[in-house]
């Protein structure tokens, strides 16, 4: 039996489960981003679940494309997308291969590498804001499309990995609607966060875009 500590990497079978099991179970885990300048470690405090082809809010709802192909691959890999022509967002692929599912990493507390994160997040007024929101998280961790498809279960040498960390007790986990998701996907309470944690991002309901006349 392998001894499990808070520095033990999460195995692939952790991610090979239904997305609504994996998403809340990621809270409190440690995300490690290894860069040329050194490591950045983040304690996950907020995530969102996306259930692939049965979820109108998911990028995979209409099937496989070149953009979302990683979501249909093996669990435990990173899915990185570019949004609004400005920001990257980091997801972890979950569920069995061939059935798209992903968890958006929405927020976290930087535990190691504050200086590196601050260099990329110069507008942050407080440390709690360094990774408070999915775009801020990706920016602080120097995540872009070059990391799309990265195996977070590959072990030492991988630019991304997830450690056991300190899982959160069930009574501290809260859930609610996903941020910015409209239509049929708005009804799902698939955003999960640690109650009372100051790094959790503010909730914003979906606002339909107005067509230009």
N, C-alpha and C positions, 0 to 999 in steps of 0.2 A: 504494500500500500504506500502511495506517495504522500508524504506529509504535506499538508496544505497550510501555507502561511499567507499573510497579507501580500507577500511578494510573489506568490505562485501565479504564473500565467493561467488565464482561463482556457480550458481545453476546447477543442472544436465542438464537442458534444454539448457544451453549455449553450452555444448558439443554435444548435440543431434542434430547436424546440419551437412551439408556436410563439408568434411574435408577442402576444399578450402575456406570455409567461416570462419571456426574456426581458422585455422593456423595463418593468419595475424592478427586476432582479439586477439590472445594471446600476441602479442607484447605489452610491457609495463605493463603487468599484474604481480602480485607478487606471486612467488612460495615460499611457506613456508615449510621447512623441520624441523620437531620437533624431536630432538634427546635427549638422556638421559643427555647430557651435556648442552643442551640449544637449542634455535631456530636459524636457518639460514634462512635468507630471501634474495631472488634474484629477480631482475627485469628482465624479459625475453626480450632479444634483438635480438634473431635469432632462427628460427624454420624451420622445413621442414615437408611438408605434404606427407603422404603415403596413397594411395587410395585402399588398400586391394587387392581383387582378380582381379581387372582390371588394376593393376599397377605392371609392371614387376620389379620395384624397391622395392616392399613391401615384407616383410617376409610372408605375407598372400597370395601372388600371386597364389601359388599352393594349396591353401586350408588350412583347419584347421589341426594343429598338437599340440602335447603336449606343444611345445615351445611357439607357438603363440596363444594359446587358449584364453587368456585374450582379445585379439583384437576383438574376436567375441562376447564378453560379453557386459554388459551395458556400456554406455559412462561415462566418468568421472573417469575411473579407470587408474591406472598406468600399463604400459607394460614395463618391464625391461628385457633387454637381455644382454648376455655376448658375447663379440666379440674378435676375434684374440687371445683368450686364456689369455687376459690381462685386458680388460676394460669392464665396464658396461655402458649402455646407457639408458636414461629415456625417455619414450614416454607417451602421454596421449591418451587414447582411445576416439574416436569421432564417431559420426554417430549412426544410429539406431542399437539396439542389433541384432546380427546375421549377420551383414554386416561389415566386418572388415575395420577399418580405424584408423589411428593414426597420431599423430604429434610428431616428434622427437624434443626434447628441445635441441637446439644446443649451445646456449650461453646466458650469462646473467651477470648482474652487481650485485655483492654481496652488499646488503644494511645493513644487520644485521648479526652479527656472523662472522665478519672478522677473529677473532682469531681462531675460530673453523675451518673455511675453510683453513686458512694458515697451521694449523697443519696437514691437509691431503694433502695439495698442497704445499709441502715444496720447490718444484722446481720453483714455480712461482716467477718471478723477480719483478712483479708489481701487484697491486690489480686487474688491468684490465684483467690480465691473469688467475685469480683464476678459472673462469668458462668459459674460452674462447675456446669452442669446446665441443662436447657432452660427451666425456670421462672425460674431466676435470670438467665439470659441475657435473657429477654423483659422481666423486671422492670428490670434494669440499663439496657436500651435503651428503656424506656418504650413497650413494644409491647403493644397490646391489640386487641380485635376491630375497632376503627375502621380498622386497617391491613389487614384481610382484603381481598384482591384488589388490593393495591397493586402497581403495575408496577415491579419492581426494575430494569427495563431502560429506563425512561423518560428517564433522563439527569438533567441539572441540575434541581433543584426537587422531585425525588421524595423523599419522606420515607425511603425505603429504596433502597439500591443496593449492588452488589457489584463491587469493583474487583479487578483482576488479582492484586494482592498478590505474595506469594512462594510459588508452588506448591511443595508438599513432594515430595521425592524418593521414589520408590516404595519404597525399602528402609527408609524411616522410617514408613511407613503400616502400622498393625496393624488387624486386623479380628476380630470376635467376635460373640456373640449380642447381640441388641438388649436394652436395659434394660427390665425389667418386662413383656416380651411373653411371653404364655403360649400354650398350645395348639399347633396346627400351626405357628404363626408363630415359635415359640421356637427352631426348628432352624436358622433362617437366620442366618449370620454377617454380618449387614448393618449392624453398627455399625463405624464407621471412626474412628480417632484417630491423632494424632501420637505416636509412641513416646516415652515419657519426659517428655512435656510436663506441667508441674505444674497446668495449668488443666483437664485432662481430668477428668471426673466419675467417681466410684467406680461400678463395675458392681454392679447389684443385680438378682438373678434375680426372675422373676415369682413372686408369692405369691398363690395363689388366695384370693378373698374367702370368708370363712365366712358361711353363711346364719344369720341370727338365728333361734333356735328360738322 
